[in-house]
Amino acid sequence: MTDTPPRYQGVHDEISPLRRVIVHRPGPELERLTPDSREDLLFDEVLWRDRAEAQHSEFTALLTGEGVEVLELTQLLTDLLEDADVRSRLLGRALDPAALGDIAAQDLREAIADLPAAQLVDVMIAGITVSELRRLGVAPRSISLQHVPGEHLVLDPLPNHLFTRDSSAWIGDVVSVSPMRRSARRRESLHLEAIYRYHPAFAGASAPRRILGPGAGGAATVEGGDVMLLSPRVLAVGLSERTTAVGVERLAADLLEDGTVDTVIAIALPHQRSMMHLDTVTTVVDQESMLRYGPLGSLETFEIQRRGGRLVSRARAAGEMDEVLARGLGVESLRVLSAPLDAYAAAREQWDDGCNVLAIAPGKVVAYERAAATNEYLRAQGIEVLEFTGDELGRGRGGPRCMSCPVARG
């Protein structure tokens, strides 16, 4: 493992200069996406691996060129798995008998526990088939694997690791490891929790003050794409198809109890695929401005605070949304930036992640070049837009903000 890096101070808003970020370069897991498996793996389309890899490299090169330290998830996990104790702990949680079956979990552990770290990481992210298990010298004994073809997956792949924003989110100097809504993504959180607990990049002075683990699942789900730190003391969270009210209340209770934030604003989003997270319809671009999908309209919000030792919430009518968000940003009024597009063009650009931009400094964002009309509009409003090719990556329904987990700003 590498030496402990310099101290970093976490993430206290959405727009301070981006210093350090976790990304995942797509790899062999994309080759497990097929027309038959894509829906179970939460994809609308089958991605072309080579082109997705090349575009992701363009994305990370852009960030590096802007002075951002890019931490690659695969390398972080490879570092971790060089440590026998960490390897044992992580495998013990990832190879869950309740999900795989006790015998299959035993078979898998026997086959992969002693693999070289890099090869083991490939299995943990790309999954493993019955044939691949046999090639490692283990004949599957599980009842469920007796009459399946060789291409049957014993351990499912994690193609959604590409979207590192979702599996964890830094809120000040606290990191929330996401309790994910869909079973296809839950192992991602185990990887991030292990990284934050055991990797030297997050040790010593660089360690988070607290790690909020994903817990045992259930109704309390929160995904990082719904988590938006408007200012150091105010957190917005989308009530989406992936983040539940129970999850928001549990997160608010944790953060408000120790004073990490003073207010949590829950935003009631439409529950639909095209708006699966808050950052698919709006992102912060400077001190007073939010880019927003024009047809979204106003939404009901709920302000949650802690008073007298108990949580209290106040519902705000949809017409008050911009006022609530302005208070969260700490400004008198919110500047809403919505490209003047007709309904068809607006829907197309939103589907192509036109609103999912990554702020790397106040008034400076990274965006897909295909969101041409939105990018042109932002420039006309004084926002600097850095573009990169993203037509293949965008087929996974995630933009630059989705593909990045900031761990240090400012």
SELOLO-909473 format. One record per residue: residue in three letters; x, z negated, y negated of N, C-alpha, C, CB in turn. Coordinates in steps of 0.1 Angstrom, whole numbers, plus 5000, padded with zeros to 4 digits. Atoms other than C-alpha are relative to their C-alpha. Glycine has a CB too. Example, Ala and Ser with C-alpha at 12.3 -4.5 7.8 and 13.67 -1.06 7.14 Angstrom:
// SELOLO-909473
ALA500950005012512349225045500950004988499049885000SER499150005011513749295011499249924989500450144995
This chain:
// SELOLO-909473
MET500850005012500050005000500950004987499149885000THR499349995012501050054964500149874993499450114991ASP499850135007502249784940498749984991501250004991THR501150035009499649604919500250074986499849854998PRO499949925013498849824888499949914988499050115000PRO500250085012498649714852498549954999500350084988ARG501350065001495649504841499050104994500149874992TYR501149935006492349674834498949914997499650125009GLN501050095005489349524817498650045004500149994985GLY501449974996486349674835499350114991499249885001VAL500849905007483549884820498949924992499350105010HIS500950085009481649744790499050094992500849934990ASP501049915005479650054779500250145007500250024984GLU499949874994479150424787500950104993498650065000ILE499449905008481250584761501549974995499350034988SER498650035004484550394754501050095008500349855002PRO499149914993487650604764500149965014501350004993LEU499950024986487650644801501549995004499350125008ARG498650024996490850504816500350025015500449864996ARG499750004986490450484853498750035007500649875005VAL501349964994487850634877500350035015499550134994ILE500049964986487150664915499250135002499549885009VAL500649884996486351004928500250025015500550124992HIS499749964986486051154963500050165001498949955010ARG499949864998487251504970499350045013501550055000PRO500749974988484851664994501050065011498950104997GLY499149954989486351755028499250045013501049895004PRO500649954987485451805065498549955002500849965011GLU501350054998482251605062499050114995499749884991LEU500949905004480651905044499850105011500650084988GLU500249904989481152115076499049945010501350025007ARG501050064991478651875093498650044994500149855001LEU501349965006475952005069499550135006500150014984THR500549884994473752255086498550014995500150005016PRO501449995003470252395080499149895007499450135003ASP500750104993469052145106500349854995500250015015SER499650145003470951835094499949964985501449985004ARG499950035014470851875056499049914995499950134993GLU501050095006467551695050500349865004498650055005ASP499750144995468551395071501249954992500450005015LEU498850045007471851385051499750014985501250095003LEU500550015014469851415018500550124991500549874994PHE499649885007471051765008498950105000501350065005ASP501049895000468852054997500650135005499650024985GLU499349884996471452315006501349975008500350094987VAL498750014993474552375027501150054991499950095013LEU499049975010477652365006501250075007500549874994TRP498849934995480752595010501249914997500150144993ARG499050115002483552345016501250054991500549965013ASP498849965008486452555002499850014986500550145006ARG500349985014484752634970499749864993498850094998ALA500350145005483452274966501349934997499149925009GLU498750075002487052144971500750054988500850025013ALA499349945011488452384946499449964986500050165001GLN500750055013485852294919500249854998498550035001HIS499850155002486351924925501549984995499849925013SER498650015005490151974920500050044986500950095009GLU500049975014489352144887499449894992499150134998PHE500550125006487251844878501049894998498849955008THR499050115001489951594886501250044991500549965013ALA498949955008492651804869499649994985500350155003LEU500550025014490451804837500149864996498550054999LEU500050145004490151424838501549964998499449925011THR498650045002493851384844500750054988500850055013GLY499549945012494651614816499549934987499650144999GLU500550085011492651384793500549865001498450005000GLY499450145000494751084803499349905009500149954987VAL500750094991492350944829500849985013498650055003GLU499450034987493850774860498950035011500649865001VAL501049974990492050924890500449945013499950165001LEU499850064987491850714921499150085011499649855000GLU500749934990490950914952499549915012500950125006LEU500650084991488550744976500750015014498650035002THR499449994987490150885008501449935000500250155003GLN498750075000493650764997499849855000500850054988LEU500350155000492250414989499749955013498949974990LEU500450044987490650395023501250015010498950085005THR498849984991493850525040500949884998500750134997ASP499250125003495850255023499549885007500149984985LEU500650124994493449985034500250005015498550004997LEU500150004986493350095070501449995007499350125005GLU498750034995497150055073500149855004501150044990ASP500050154997496349675074499149985012499549934987ALA500850024987495249575109498849914998500949945010ASP501150095002493149285097498850074992500449874992VAL501049935008491249495071499350105009500650064987ARG500549904991490849775096499049945010501150065008SER500950064991489249535121498749954993500749885007ARG501250055007486849385095499150124997500449934987LEU500849895005485749725082499450075012500950104993LEU500649944988485249875117498949915006501150035010GLY501050094995483349565127498650024993500449864999ARG501349985007480749635100499550155000500349964985ALA500449865000480850015101499450055013501150094996LEU500549964987480250045138499049895004501250005011ASP501150104999477049845137499250035013499150004988PRO500849984988475449795172498550024997500249895009ALA501449995002472049765156499750154996499649914988ALA500249865004472450125143500450105011500750044987LEU499449904990474550285171499649965014501550004999GLY500250054986473650075202501349935004499750125009ASP498850084996476049815217501050085007499549885007ILE499049934992477650045242500650114992499350065013ALA499549895008478050335218501049944990498950084993ALA499150065009479650095193501349965007499449884994GLN498850034992482049975220500850135003499649935013ASP499349874997482950335230500750054987499050115005LEU499349955012483650425194501249924996498950004988ARG498950095004485750125187501250035009499649855001GLU498949974990487850195219500750134996499450015014ALA499449875003488350555208500750014987498850114999ILE499549985013489150515171500849894994499050044991ALA499450125006490450165165501550014997499849885008ASP498550005001494150255170500550144994500649985013LEU499649875006494150605153500849974988498750084996PRO499350015012496550665125499049994988501050124998ALA500950035011495050555092499350124994500749934989ALA500549885006494550905078499050065009501150104996GLN501049944990492851025110498849925001500750025014LEU501150094999490650725111499150014988500549855001VAL500949975012489450785075499250125002500950004988ASP500749884998488551135085498849985009500950115006VAL501150034991486351005113499049924992500549925012MET501050095007484750735091499250084989500749884993ILE500749925011483850995064499350125006500950044989ALA500549874994483351315085499149985012501150095003GLY500850024988481751145115500850055013498750065000ILE499449964987482551215152498950045010500949895006THR500949954990480851415179500349955014500050155000VAL499750044986480551345217501250075005498750045008SER498949924995483051625224501349944994499950154996GLU498850065006485551475199500349875005499849994985LEU499850134994485051135214500750025014498749935002ARG499449984987485951275248501550054999499250115008ARG498649965002489051445234500949894996500050114989LEU499250125003490251105223500149915013499449924989GLY499850064987490051005260499049895003501349934999VAL501050104997486850805259498750085005499649914988ALA501349944995483850915281498949914996500150025016PRO501150085005480650805264499249935012499150084992ARG500850074989478850535285498649964995500849875003SER501350045006475950475261498850085007500050024985ILE501249934995472450555276499650114991498949905002SER500549905009471650745245500850124999499949944986LEU499149895001474550975249500250075013501449964995GLN499849954986474151065286499650155001499349925010HIS500649874999472151385281499950084987498649995007VAL500049935013473151515247501150105000500249904988PRO498949905000475251825239501349944993499550134993GLY498750045006478851795229500149994985501150095005GLU500050005014478151865193499249894994499550134994HIS500850115005475851565190500949904993499249935012LEU499250095007477051325164499849855005499750014985VAL500150144996477850975176500049914987501249965010LEU500050065013478750865141499850104989501449934997ASP500449905010477151045112501050024989498649964994PRO499149975011479151205084499449944987500250154998LEU500450055013478951085048500350104989500849864997PRO499749905010478851395026499649954986499250135003ASN500350055013477251194998501049914994498749935001HIS498850075006480551014993500550074987501149985010LEU499649925012481151294968499549934987499450145001PHE500650065012478851104944500349854999498450025001THR499550145000480950794939499349914990501550004997ARG500750085010478750674910499049915007499350094990ASP501250074994475950564934500449885008499350105008SER499750114991477750334958500549884994500950055011SER499650125007479050094932500050034985501449955004ALA500149985014478850034895500749874993498650024995TRP499450115007481049824872499149964988501450034995ILE500850055011479149604847500849894994498649945005GLY499050095006481649444824501249985010499449864997ASP498950034991484249274847499449975014500949894995VAL500750024987481649244876499850145006498749924998VAL500349884993481249514902498849985010501250065008SER501150004991477949574919500150105011498650014992VAL500049904989478249734953498650025005500949945012SER501449974999475049914959499349985013499850144996PRO500950004989472349824984499250145000499149885001MET500649865001471450194991498750015007501050105006ARG501449984995467950314997499950075014499250084990ARG500049914988468650575024501149965010500150154997SER499150044990470250485057501250105001499350005014ALA498949904999472350805055501249974990499550144996ARG499050035010474350645026500549865001499450024986ARG499750155001474650275035501449975004499149935010ARG498550034997478150295051500950034988500450095012GLU499249985012479450425018500349874993499350104990SER499950125007478850085003501049915007498749934999LEU499050084993480949915030501450044996499850025016HIS498749955004483850135021500449954986500150155000LEU499750045014483650054984500249854999498950044990GLU499850155000483249674990501449975006498949945009ALA498750034994486349675012501150044990500250085013ILE499049965010488349864985500149904989499650144994TYR500050105011487349614958500549875005498649984994ARG499650134995488049314980501550005004499249965012TYR498750004994491349424996501150094995499850035015HIS499049905004493049714979500849944988499450134996PRO499250055012496049614955499650064987501450035003ALA500549955013494549844929499049924993499550145002PHE501050095006491849584924500449855004498650035006ALA499650144997493949264930500649944987501150015011GLY499450075011495349004907499250024987501450054998ALA500649995013494649064870499050125000501050024989SER500949885000492849394879498849985009500750125005ALA501250034991490349224903498849984992500349885009PRO501250035006486749214894499749855000498850075007ARG500350155000485548864884499149965011499449964986ARG500950024989482748894909499750135006498749934995ILE500549884992481649134936498749975005501050045012LEU501450014995477949164941499950095012498950024989GLY500049924988477749274977498650065003500449925012PRO501249934998475049504991499049915008500250125008GLY501050094993473449215011499550075013498949974991ALA500549964987471349265041499050125000499349885007GLY500949895001469249555028498649954997499950085013GLY501450045003465449535028499550074987499949854998ALA500749945011463349604997500950014987498749934997ALA499250015012466049524972501150115000500749864998THR499149905001467749854966500350044986499550135008VAL499549965013469849964936501150105002500449884991GLU498949904999471950284932500650024987499550135006GLY499250005012474650324907499650114990501450025003GLY500549905010473150644892498949964992499550125008ASP501150065008470350424879500549904990498949945009VAL499450115008472750174863500750064988501049925009MET499449955013473650244826500249894991499050114994LEU499750115009475449994805500050054985501449945003LEU500249955013474150054770501049944990498649984995SER499150075008476349794754500549885008499449954986PRO499550104991478449504766499049895005501149934993ARG501050104997475349274767498750055005499849914988VAL501349944996472549514776500250115011499350064988LEU499949914989472149694809498650075002500449935013ALA501249934996469549964816500150045014499850134991VAL500049974986468450034851498750085003500049885010GLY501149924997466150314863499249955012500450155002LEU500950024988463150234885499750145006498749924996SER500049864996463550554905499550005015501350064999GLU500349994986462850684940501049935009499850145004ARG498950064993466150514950500249854997501250084998THR499850135005466050194930498749934998500849994987THR501350075000463249944935499949894989499749945014ALA500250115009461749684912500649875006498549984997VAL499450124994462849414937501550014998499650005015GLY498649985002466349554935500449974986500550145004VAL499750035014466349544897499949854997499150084991GLU500250145003465049194896501149915006498649955005ARG498950074994467749074921501350024992500150055014LEU498849975008470449244901500049934987500250154998ALA500150075013469149104868500249855002498650024995ALA499850144998469048754883501449965002499249955013ASP498650034998472648774894500850014987500650105010LEU499249975013473948914860499649914989499850144996LEU500550095010471748694838500449865002498550014998GLU499750144997472548374856501449964995499949985015ASP498750045005476248384848500450064987501050045011GLY499749955014475948554814500850135000500749904993THR499349875001477448884824499350094990500050075014VAL500849935010474649044803498949914995499450135005ASP501150085006471848904781498750065003500249994985THR501249934998469249174788500150115010499450054986VAL500149894991468349404816498750084997500049965015ILE501149925003466049694807499750095012500250094987ALA500449914989464149854836499150114994499149925010ILE500649895005462950204829499250075011501050104994ALA500949954990459950334849500150155001498649954998LEU499849864998461050684861498950065009501450035005PRO500849934990458850944878500749995014499650144996HIS499450014987459450914916500050145006499349905009GLN499949864995460551274924501450045002499250104991ARG498649964996463551444939500850054988499950115010SER499249945011464551624907500449894990499250104993MET499650115009464751284889500449885008498849974990MET499850114990466151074917500749884994500950055011HIS499350115007468350864893499850014985501549995004LEU500150005015468250764856500950114994500349874995ASP499049915006471350974850499850155003501449965004THR500449864998469651294862499250054988499350025013VAL500949965011467451284831500549964986498649955002THR499550045013469451104804501449945002499149904993THR498750075000473050994796500449984986501150095007VAL499550035014474750834766501250084997500449845000VAL498949915004477051064747500849954988499450134997ASP499250065011478050864716499349874996500250094988GLN500550135004477350534698498549994998500749954988GLU501450015004473850624688499150115007499850024985SER500749884995472850934709500049995016500850124996MET500249984985471450994744499550155002499049905006LEU500549864996471151344759498849975010501150085008ARG501250034992467651364775499350135003499049914992TYR500849884995465651614795498750004992499749985016GLY501149995009463051734770498649975005500050134994PRO501350034995459951734792499849865006499750105010LEU500150134994460651384804498949914993501349924999GLY500950085007458551224777500449864999498650015006SER499750145002458350854769499649925013499349944988LEU500250084988458450594797499849854997501150025010GLU500250155002457250234801501449935004498949955010THR498850084997460149984800499649855001501050024989PHE500250144998460549624809501349934997499649965015GLU498850075004462949384792500049875008500049984985ILE499850124992464249104815501149924994500350045015GLN499150095006465948804801499949865008499849984985ARG500050134994466748444812499849904989501349975008ARG500350105010465148164792499649875007498950054991GLY500350134994465047794801500250005014498549974996GLY499750014985466547854835499250095009499949865004ARG500849914992464048114846500050144994498649955001LEU500149865005463648494844498750024994500350105012VAL501249965007461148634820500150154998499749924987SER500049865003460048994815498950034991499850085013ARG501049965010458249174788499850155002500449974986ALA500349854999456549514794499950064986498750025008ARG500049935013456949764766499350145003501450024994ALA500849874999454550064762501050124999498950014990ALA499249885000455950414767500550044986499350115007GLY499749965014455850474730501149924994498849994992GLU499050095006458350194724501450035007499749865002MET498849984993461050334747501250024991499850125010ASP498849975009463350474720500449884992499750124991GLU499750125007463050154701500849905009498749944994VAL499350094990464049954732501450045002499149995013LEU498749954997466950174739500949994988499950155004ALA499250025012468150164703500549864999499250044988ARG499550145000468249784705501149985010498849915002GLY499050014990470149814737501450054996499650075013LEU498849955005472750034721500649934988499850154996GLY499650075012472849814690500050084988501449945002VAL500149925012471850074665498549994995500350155004GLU501350005006468950104641499050095006500150024985SER500949904994467450414656500850095010499450094989LEU499449914990468250634686499950144997499349975014ARG500049855001469350994683499850065013501350054993VAL500349944987467651174711500450155000498549995004LEU499649865000469351504720499450075012501650015001SER500749924990467151744739500150154996498549965002ALA499949865003468052114740498750074998500850075011PRO501349945003465252324725499850125010499950054986LEU500249904990464352514757498650005004500949975012ASP501450004995461052634771500049935013499650155002ALA500250084988459652454801500850055012498649995003TYR499449944989461152694826501649984999499750155002ALA498650015001464652694812500549855000500550064986ALA499750144999464652314807500049955014499049924991ALA500050054986463652254843501250055008498750045006ARG498949944993466352484855501349934997500250154997GLU498850065004469052324835500149855004500250004985GLN500050134995467951974845500349995015498649934997TRP499749994986467952074881501550025003499250115007ASP498549974999471552204876500849894993500250134994ASP499350115005472551864861500550024986501249975009GLY499749995014472551964825500149874992499150104994CYS500150135007471751604815501049905006498649955000ASN499150094993474251454839501550024995499950015015VAL498649985005477351454817500749875000499950054985LEU499250125000480251214818500749994987501150015012ALA499450035013481351064785501449955003499249904991ILE498750054999485151024784500649944988501050125005ALA499850075013485150904748498850024992501350064993PRO501249985008482550864721499950154995500049914988GLY500249865004481151214714500850115007500450014985LYS499249904992483251384741499649985015501649974998VAL500650004986481751474775500550115008498550004999VAL499749904989482451664807498750055005501049945011ALA501349944995479751904819500350125008499150044988TYR500049874993479152184843499950124990498950015011GLU500149885009479652524826498750075002501250105003ARG501249924997476452654842498949944991499649985014ALA501050055009474452424818500350054986500049845000ALA499449945012475352674791499149974988500050155002ALA500850025012472352624768500149864995498550045003THR499950145003472552244769501449984993499849915012ASN498650025005476352254763500150064986501050075009GLU500049945014475852494733499349914990499450145001TYR500850095008473252264719500849884996498649975006LEU499250125003475451954722501150034990500649955013ARG499049965010478252134704499550014986500750135004ALA500649985013475952224676499649864994498750085001GLN500350145005475151844673501249924998499049935010GLY498850075002478751754670500749945012499849904990ILE499550064988479451664706501150105006498949975011GLU499049924993482751794722499650015015501449954997VAL500449984986481951944756501250075007498750085001LEU499049944991484652004782499350055013501149905003GLU500849944988483352244809501050025011499450134995PHE499349954988484452314844499050075009500749885008THR500949934990483052534872499449915009500850115007GLY500750104991480452354892498950065008499649884992ASP501249944993478152604908499849965014500150154999GLU500150054987478952494943499849855001501350045008LEU500250155000479252124937498649974995501049934990GLY501450035005475952134918498950035010499750094988ARG501049984990474252254949499749875008500550115010GLY500350134994474551894961499249914992501349935002ARG500950075009472351784932500749884994498749965007GLY499350105007474851584913501050064990500749905010GLY499149945010476851644881501249914998499350014987PRO498850075003480051504865499949845000500650044987ARG500250145000478551154860499849955014498849954991CYS500250034986477351144896501349995008499150095007MET498849994992480851234909501149914995500550145000SER499050085005482650964891499649854999500450044986CYS500350145002482750584892501149944991500049925014PRO499150065009484450444861500349865004499550014986VAL499750144998486350124868500849944988500949995013ALA499450055012488050094834499750094989501549975002ARG500349925013487050204799500649914989498550034998GLY499650065012488350124765501549964999499249874998
